[in-house]
Amino acid sequence: MFDFSAIPGIEPDVGTLPSGERVCVHLFRPQDAPGIARLFRKVYGDGYPVRHFYEPEALAAALKAGANYSIVARKEDGEVIGHVGVFRSSPYPNLYEAGAGLVDPGYRSAGINLLMLHHAYERLAPALGLEEMWGESVCYHLHMQKALEHHRHVETGLEVDLMPAEAYAREKSAPGRVTSLLSFRAYRSGPHRVFLPPAYEDALRFLYSGLDDGRTLEPSRGLPPGGTKSEVSLEVFDSARVCRIAFPAIGEDFGPCLGALEREAVPADTVVAQVTVNLSCPWAGHAVDILRGRGYFLGGILPRWFGEDGLLMQKIAGRPNWEGIQLLSERSGEILRIVRNDWERLCGSSAAGA
């Protein structure tokens, strides 16, 4: 069993349901796992792409390893009616994502999601000593974006068409693939040098101007030194038809390495391919130029993705579902304008003719 004494000072948050019954928001207990699986099936059917939420033993193992902390909203009788995960999803171990959030449809007007997010951002993250947290707000409604306004998040990019509409088929709530808004919050300062690819210098200066943690911004320059090898990892989400490729190091072989991955490892039915490159490499602009030549357009910045910042590039099969994107803030609206304009320049004509 997981030793919760390793996370001192985390008390439950308690709310009251419209019925007058109390609801407790606290960390996962092993007996909660079947209820979490039932909740995911009730909301998503079997379509949620992260499978361990359906598997009690896998969920408990992830918690024990420190890779996933599930926050659970449970009624007095133990019924699980809400869940938010805080988990590692990037190469840097002290950056955690808050996601996999859902509330039983019968309790969505009771403020449960706000209680769980408070527990994640204001209790768990400080207790764990995290440097940074981030999240993805789905953009077919504004509820999550409104909630994150209270937790000092800064919008940094858009993951276009990230989730399939089928993931929301149970509730018929998303008419087309769903874009996610990226937002980050720094808990501890970690300033470092960032090299801005020339193609996106103005856009990235805008994105960095909103961060609550300083960076030294310099233009990217030059080519990778001769003989250097890229470091790369690949993750495939079959049910979402999404592929994520990360380059912690950009070597002389970046172009051939990316080409080989696209030919040999990226599934043929992939709808969304994302590539993240390390902006601490002075020659990051070289990699970005290659990506743009292969049909990738700007997604945004990923603070501390590799310990240093990453730049997200993305390629979409066909025309994105731009009309399905709802955004709350002026800043996020400007991010959409930047991202869509880049897609129009690089991919618009080919998508129109497809």
KOLLUMTI-105740 format. One record per residue (C-alpha): residue number from 1; residue in one letter; x negated, z, y negated. Coordinates in steps of 0.5 Angstrom, whole numbers, padded with zeros to 4 digits. Each point is the difference from the previous one (the first is absolute). Example, Ala and Ser with C-alpha at 12.3 -4.5 7.8 and 13.67 -1.06 7.14 Angstrom:
{site 1 "A" {-0025 0016 0009}}
{site 2 "S" {-0002 -0002 -0007}}
This chain:
{site 1 "M" {0000 0000 0000}}
{site 2 "F" {-0002 -0002 -0007}}
{site 3 "D" {-0003 0006 -0004}}
{site 4 "F" {0003 0001 -0006}}
{site 5 "S" {-0004 0005 -0003}}
{site 6 "A" {-0005 -0005 -0001}}
{site 7 "I" {0004 -0002 -0006}}
{site 8 "P" {0001 0007 -0004}}
{site 9 "G" {0005 0001 -0005}}
{site 10 "I" {0006 -0005 0002}}
{site 11 "E" {0006 0003 -0001}}
{site 12 "P" {0007 -0004 0002}}
{site 13 "D" {0004 -0003 -0006}}
{site 14 "V" {0007 0002 0001}}
{site 15 "G" {0007 -0003 -0002}}
{site 16 "T" {0007 0000 0001}}
{site 17 "L" {0005 -0005 0002}}
{site 18 "P" {0006 -0002 -0003}}
{site 19 "S" {0003 0004 0006}}
{site 20 "G" {-0003 0006 -0002}}
{site 21 "E" {-0005 0000 0006}}
{site 22 "R" {-0007 0001 -0002}}
{site 23 "V" {-0006 -0005 0002}}
{site 24 "C" {-0007 0001 0001}}
{site 25 "V" {-0005 -0005 -0002}}
{site 26 "H" {-0007 0002 0004}}
{site 27 "L" {-0005 -0003 0004}}
{site 28 "F" {0001 -0003 0007}}
{site 29 "R" {0001 0005 0006}}
{site 30 "P" {-0001 -0003 0007}}
{site 31 "Q" {0008 0001 0002}}
{site 32 "D" {0001 -0005 -0006}}
{site 33 "A" {-0002 -0006 0003}}
{site 34 "P" {0006 -0002 0004}}
{site 35 "G" {0004 0001 -0007}}
{site 36 "I" {-0005 -0004 -0003}}
{site 37 "A" {0001 -0006 0005}}
{site 38 "R" {0007 0001 -0001}}
{site 39 "L" {0000 -0001 -0007}}
{site 40 "F" {-0004 -0006 0000}}
{site 41 "R" {0004 -0003 0005}}
{site 42 "K" {0007 0002 -0004}}
{site 43 "V" {-0003 -0004 -0006}}
{site 44 "Y" {-0005 -0005 0002}}
{site 45 "G" {0003 -0001 0007}}
{site 46 "D" {-0007 -0002 0004}}
{site 47 "G" {-0002 -0004 -0006}}
{site 48 "Y" {-0005 0004 -0003}}
{site 49 "P" {-0007 -0002 0001}}
{site 50 "V" {-0004 0006 0000}}
{site 51 "R" {0002 0002 0007}}
{site 52 "H" {-0003 0007 0001}}
{site 53 "F" {0006 0003 -0004}}
{site 54 "Y" {0004 -0002 0006}}
{site 55 "E" {-0004 0003 0005}}
{site 56 "P" {-0001 0008 0000}}
{site 57 "E" {-0006 0001 0004}}
{site 58 "A" {-0004 -0006 -0005}}
{site 59 "L" {0003 0004 -0006}}
{site 60 "A" {-0003 0007 0002}}
{site 61 "A" {-0006 -0003 0002}}
{site 62 "A" {-0001 -0004 -0007}}
{site 63 "L" {0002 0007 -0003}}
{site 64 "K" {-0005 0004 0004}}
{site 65 "A" {-0006 -0005 -0002}}
{site 66 "G" {0002 0000 -0008}}
{site 67 "A" {0002 -0007 0000}}
{site 68 "N" {0007 0001 -0002}}
{site 69 "Y" {0004 0006 -0003}}
{site 70 "S" {0007 -0001 0001}}
{site 71 "I" {0005 0004 -0005}}
{site 72 "V" {0007 0002 0003}}
{site 73 "A" {0006 0001 -0003}}
{site 74 "R" {0004 0004 0005}}
{site 75 "K" {0007 0004 0000}}
{site 76 "E" {0001 0007 0002}}
{site 77 "D" {0001 -0002 0007}}
{site 78 "G" {-0006 -0004 0001}}
{site 79 "E" {0003 -0007 -0001}}
{site 80 "V" {-0005 -0005 -0004}}
{site 81 "I" {0003 -0003 -0006}}
{site 82 "G" {-0006 -0003 -0003}}
{site 83 "H" {-0007 -0002 0000}}
{site 84 "V" {-0006 -0001 -0004}}
{site 85 "G" {-0007 -0002 0003}}
{site 86 "V" {-0007 0002 -0003}}
{site 87 "F" {-0005 -0004 0004}}
{site 88 "R" {-0007 -0004 0000}}
{site 89 "S" {0001 -0008 -0001}}
{site 90 "S" {-0006 -0002 -0003}}
{site 91 "P" {-0007 0000 0001}}
{site 92 "Y" {-0002 0006 -0004}}
{site 93 "P" {0002 0007 0003}}
{site 94 "N" {0002 0004 -0006}}
{site 95 "L" {0005 -0005 -0002}}
{site 96 "Y" {0007 0001 0003}}
{site 97 "E" {0006 -0004 -0001}}
{site 98 "A" {0007 0003 -0001}}
{site 99 "G" {0005 -0004 0004}}
{site 100 "A" {0005 -0001 0006}}
{site 101 "G" {0005 0003 -0004}}
{site 102 "L" {0007 0000 0002}}
{site 103 "V" {0006 0005 -0001}}
{site 104 "D" {0006 0000 0005}}
{site 105 "P" {0006 -0004 -0004}}
{site 106 "G" {0005 0005 0001}}
{site 107 "Y" {-0005 0005 -0005}}
{site 108 "R" {-0003 -0005 -0005}}
{site 109 "S" {0004 0003 -0006}}
{site 110 "A" {-0003 0007 0001}}
{site 111 "G" {-0007 -0001 -0003}}
{site 112 "I" {-0003 0001 0007}}
{site 113 "N" {-0005 -0006 -0002}}
{site 114 "L" {-0002 0003 -0006}}
{site 115 "L" {-0002 0007 0003}}
{site 116 "M" {-0004 -0004 0005}}
{site 117 "L" {-0004 -0004 -0005}}
{site 118 "H" {-0001 0007 -0004}}
{site 119 "H" {-0003 0003 0007}}
{site 120 "A" {-0004 -0006 0001}}
{site 121 "Y" {-0003 -0001 -0007}}
{site 122 "E" {0000 0007 -0003}}
{site 123 "R" {-0001 0005 0006}}
{site 124 "L" {-0004 -0004 0006}}
{site 125 "A" {-0004 -0005 -0004}}
{site 126 "P" {-0004 0006 -0004}}
{site 127 "A" {0000 0005 0006}}
{site 128 "L" {-0004 -0006 0004}}
{site 129 "G" {-0005 -0001 -0006}}
{site 130 "L" {0002 -0007 0000}}
{site 131 "E" {-0003 -0005 -0005}}
{site 132 "E" {0005 -0005 -0001}}
{site 133 "M" {0007 -0002 0003}}
{site 134 "W" {0004 -0006 0000}}
{site 135 "G" {0006 -0003 0002}}
{site 136 "E" {0005 -0006 0001}}
{site 137 "S" {0006 0000 -0004}}
{site 138 "V" {0005 -0006 0003}}
{site 139 "C" {0003 -0004 -0005}}
{site 140 "Y" {0007 -0002 0002}}
{site 141 "H" {0002 0006 -0004}}
{site 142 "L" {-0003 0005 -0005}}
{site 143 "H" {0001 0007 0003}}
{site 144 "M" {-0007 0001 0003}}
{site 145 "Q" {-0003 -0003 -0007}}
{site 146 "K" {0004 0005 -0004}}
{site 147 "A" {-0002 0006 0005}}
{site 148 "L" {-0007 -0001 -0001}}
{site 149 "E" {0000 0000 -0008}}
{site 150 "H" {0000 0007 0001}}
{site 151 "H" {-0006 0001 0004}}
{site 152 "R" {-0005 -0004 -0005}}
{site 153 "H" {-0001 -0006 0004}}
{site 154 "V" {-0003 -0006 -0003}}
{site 155 "E" {0002 -0007 0002}}
{site 156 "T" {-0005 -0005 0002}}
{site 157 "G" {0002 -0006 0004}}
{site 158 "L" {0006 -0003 0004}}
{site 159 "E" {0000 -0002 0008}}
{site 160 "V" {0004 -0006 0000}}
{site 161 "D" {0005 -0001 0005}}
{site 162 "L" {-0003 0006 0004}}
{site 163 "M" {0006 0002 0005}}
{site 164 "P" {0005 -0004 0003}}
{site 165 "A" {0007 0000 -0001}}
{site 166 "E" {0001 0002 0007}}
{site 167 "A" {-0003 0007 -0001}}
{site 168 "Y" {0006 0001 -0004}}
{site 169 "A" {0005 -0003 0004}}
{site 170 "R" {0004 0006 0002}}
{site 171 "E" {0002 0001 -0007}}
{site 172 "K" {0000 -0007 -0002}}
{site 173 "S" {-0003 0002 -0007}}
{site 174 "A" {-0006 -0005 0000}}
{site 175 "P" {0002 -0008 -0001}}
{site 176 "G" {-0007 -0002 0001}}
{site 177 "R" {-0007 0002 0001}}
{site 178 "V" {-0001 0006 -0004}}
{site 179 "T" {-0006 0001 -0005}}
{site 180 "S" {-0003 0007 -0001}}
{site 181 "L" {-0003 0003 -0006}}
{site 182 "L" {-0007 0003 0000}}
{site 183 "S" {-0001 0007 -0003}}
{site 184 "F" {-0006 0005 0000}}
{site 185 "R" {-0001 0007 -0003}}
{site 186 "A" {-0007 0003 0000}}
{site 187 "Y" {-0001 0007 0001}}
{site 188 "R" {-0007 0000 -0001}}
{site 189 "S" {-0005 -0004 -0004}}
{site 190 "G" {-0004 -0005 0003}}
{site 191 "P" {-0003 -0005 -0005}}
{site 192 "H" {-0004 -0006 0002}}
{site 193 "R" {-0002 -0007 -0002}}
{site 194 "V" {0005 -0005 0001}}
{site 195 "F" {-0002 -0008 0000}}
{site 196 "L" {0006 -0004 -0003}}
{site 197 "P" {0000 -0007 0003}}
{site 198 "P" {0000 -0005 -0005}}
{site 199 "A" {0007 -0003 0002}}
{site 200 "Y" {0004 0006 -0001}}
{site 201 "E" {-0004 0004 -0005}}
{site 202 "D" {0005 0000 -0006}}
{site 203 "A" {0005 0002 0006}}
{site 204 "L" {-0004 0006 0003}}
{site 205 "R" {-0002 0003 -0007}}
{site 206 "F" {0008 0000 -0001}}
{site 207 "L" {0001 0004 0007}}
{site 208 "Y" {-0006 0005 -0001}}
{site 209 "S" {0002 0001 -0007}}
{site 210 "G" {0006 0004 0003}}
{site 211 "L" {-0004 0005 0005}}
{site 212 "D" {-0001 0007 -0001}}
{site 213 "D" {-0007 0000 0002}}
{site 214 "G" {-0006 -0004 -0003}}
{site 215 "R" {-0004 -0006 0002}}
{site 216 "T" {-0006 -0004 -0003}}
{site 217 "L" {0002 -0007 0000}}
{site 218 "E" {-0005 -0006 0001}}
{site 219 "P" {0001 -0007 0001}}
{site 220 "S" {-0001 -0002 0007}}
{site 221 "R" {-0006 -0005 0001}}
{site 222 "G" {-0005 -0004 0005}}
{site 223 "L" {0001 -0001 0007}}
{site 224 "P" {-0001 0005 0006}}
{site 225 "P" {-0008 0000 0002}}
{site 226 "G" {-0002 -0004 0005}}
{site 227 "G" {0000 0002 0007}}
{site 228 "T" {0005 0005 -0002}}
{site 229 "K" {0006 0001 0005}}
{site 230 "S" {0007 0002 -0001}}
{site 231 "E" {0004 0006 0002}}
{site 232 "V" {0007 -0001 0002}}
{site 233 "S" {0006 0003 0004}}
{site 234 "L" {0007 -0003 0002}}
{site 235 "E" {0007 0003 0001}}
{site 236 "V" {0006 -0003 0002}}
{site 237 "F" {0007 0002 0000}}
{site 238 "D" {0003 -0004 0004}}
{site 239 "S" {0008 0002 -0001}}
{site 240 "A" {-0001 -0001 -0008}}
{site 241 "R" {-0005 -0007 0001}}
{site 242 "V" {-0005 0003 -0004}}
{site 243 "C" {-0007 0000 0001}}
{site 244 "R" {-0005 0004 -0004}}
{site 245 "I" {-0008 -0001 -0001}}
{site 246 "A" {-0005 0004 -0004}}
{site 247 "F" {-0007 -0001 -0002}}
{site 248 "P" {-0003 0006 -0001}}
{site 249 "A" {-0007 -0004 -0001}}
{site 250 "I" {0000 -0008 -0003}}
{site 251 "G" {-0006 -0003 0003}}
{site 252 "E" {-0002 -0007 0000}}
{site 253 "D" {0004 -0002 0006}}
{site 254 "F" {0007 0002 -0004}}
{site 255 "G" {0003 -0007 0001}}
{site 256 "P" {-0002 -0002 0007}}
{site 257 "C" {0002 0007 0002}}
{site 258 "L" {0007 0000 -0003}}
{site 259 "G" {0001 -0007 0002}}
{site 260 "A" {-0002 0002 0007}}
{site 261 "L" {0005 0006 0000}}
{site 262 "E" {0006 -0004 -0003}}
{site 263 "R" {-0001 -0005 0006}}
{site 264 "E" {-0001 0004 0006}}
{site 265 "A" {0003 0007 -0002}}
{site 266 "V" {0005 -0001 -0005}}
{site 267 "P" {0007 -0001 0004}}
{site 268 "A" {0003 -0007 -0001}}
{site 269 "D" {0007 0003 -0002}}
{site 270 "T" {-0003 0004 -0006}}
{site 271 "V" {0004 0000 -0006}}
{site 272 "V" {-0005 0005 -0004}}
{site 273 "A" {-0007 0000 0000}}
{site 274 "Q" {-0004 0005 -0004}}
{site 275 "V" {-0007 0000 -0002}}
{site 276 "T" {-0003 0006 -0003}}
{site 277 "V" {-0008 -0001 -0003}}
{site 278 "N" {-0004 0006 -0003}}
{site 279 "L" {-0001 0000 -0007}}
{site 280 "S" {-0006 0004 0000}}
{site 281 "C" {-0004 -0007 0002}}
{site 282 "P" {-0003 -0003 -0006}}
{site 283 "W" {0002 -0007 0003}}
{site 284 "A" {0007 0002 0002}}
{site 285 "G" {0002 -0006 -0005}}
{site 286 "H" {-0003 -0005 0006}}
{site 287 "A" {0005 0003 0005}}
{site 288 "V" {0006 -0001 -0005}}
{site 289 "D" {-0002 -0007 -0001}}
{site 290 "I" {0000 -0002 0007}}
{site 291 "L" {0007 0004 0001}}
{site 292 "R" {0003 -0004 -0005}}
{site 293 "G" {-0002 -0006 0003}}
{site 294 "R" {0003 0002 0006}}
{site 295 "G" {0007 0001 -0003}}
{site 296 "Y" {-0001 0008 -0001}}
{site 297 "F" {0003 0002 -0007}}
{site 298 "L" {-0001 0007 -0004}}
{site 299 "G" {0004 0006 0003}}
{site 300 "G" {-0004 0006 -0004}}
{site 301 "I" {-0005 0005 0000}}
{site 302 "L" {0000 0006 0005}}
{site 303 "P" {-0004 0006 -0003}}
{site 304 "R" {-0005 0003 0005}}
{site 305 "W" {0002 -0005 0006}}
{site 306 "F" {-0007 0000 0003}}
{site 307 "G" {-0002 0007 -0004}}
{site 308 "E" {-0001 -0006 -0006}}
{site 309 "D" {0005 -0004 -0002}}
{site 310 "G" {0003 -0006 0004}}
{site 311 "L" {0003 -0006 -0003}}
{site 312 "L" {0007 -0003 0004}}
{site 313 "M" {0001 -0007 0001}}
{site 314 "Q" {0006 -0003 0004}}
{site 315 "K" {0002 -0006 0003}}
{site 316 "I" {0008 -0001 0001}}
{site 317 "A" {0003 -0006 0005}}
{site 318 "G" {0005 -0003 -0004}}
{site 319 "R" {0003 0002 -0007}}
{site 320 "P" {0000 0007 -0001}}
{site 321 "N" {0007 0004 -0001}}
{site 322 "W" {-0002 0001 -0008}}
{site 323 "E" {0008 0000 -0001}}
{site 324 "G" {0000 0006 0004}}
{site 325 "I" {-0005 0005 -0004}}
{site 326 "Q" {0003 0005 -0004}}
{site 327 "L" {-0005 0004 -0004}}
{site 328 "L" {0001 0006 -0005}}
{site 329 "S" {-0006 0001 -0005}}
{site 330 "E" {-0002 -0005 -0005}}
{site 331 "R" {-0007 0000 0003}}
{site 332 "S" {0002 -0002 0007}}
{site 333 "G" {0004 -0005 -0003}}
{site 334 "E" {-0007 -0003 -0003}}
{site 335 "I" {-0003 0001 0007}}
{site 336 "L" {0006 -0005 0003}}
{site 337 "R" {-0002 -0005 -0006}}
{site 338 "I" {-0007 0000 0002}}
{site 339 "V" {0001 0000 0007}}
{site 340 "R" {0005 -0006 0000}}
{site 341 "N" {-0004 -0004 -0005}}
{site 342 "D" {-0006 0000 0004}}
{site 343 "W" {0004 -0002 0006}}
{site 344 "E" {0004 -0006 -0004}}
{site 345 "R" {-0007 -0002 -0002}}
{site 346 "L" {-0003 0000 0007}}
{site 347 "C" {0005 -0001 0005}}
{site 348 "G" {0007 -0002 -0004}}
{site 349 "S" {-0001 -0007 0001}}
{site 350 "S" {-0001 0000 0008}}
{site 351 "A" {0005 0005 0001}}
{site 352 "A" {0005 -0004 -0004}}
{site 353 "G" {-0001 -0006 0005}}
{site 354 "A" {0000 0004 0006}}
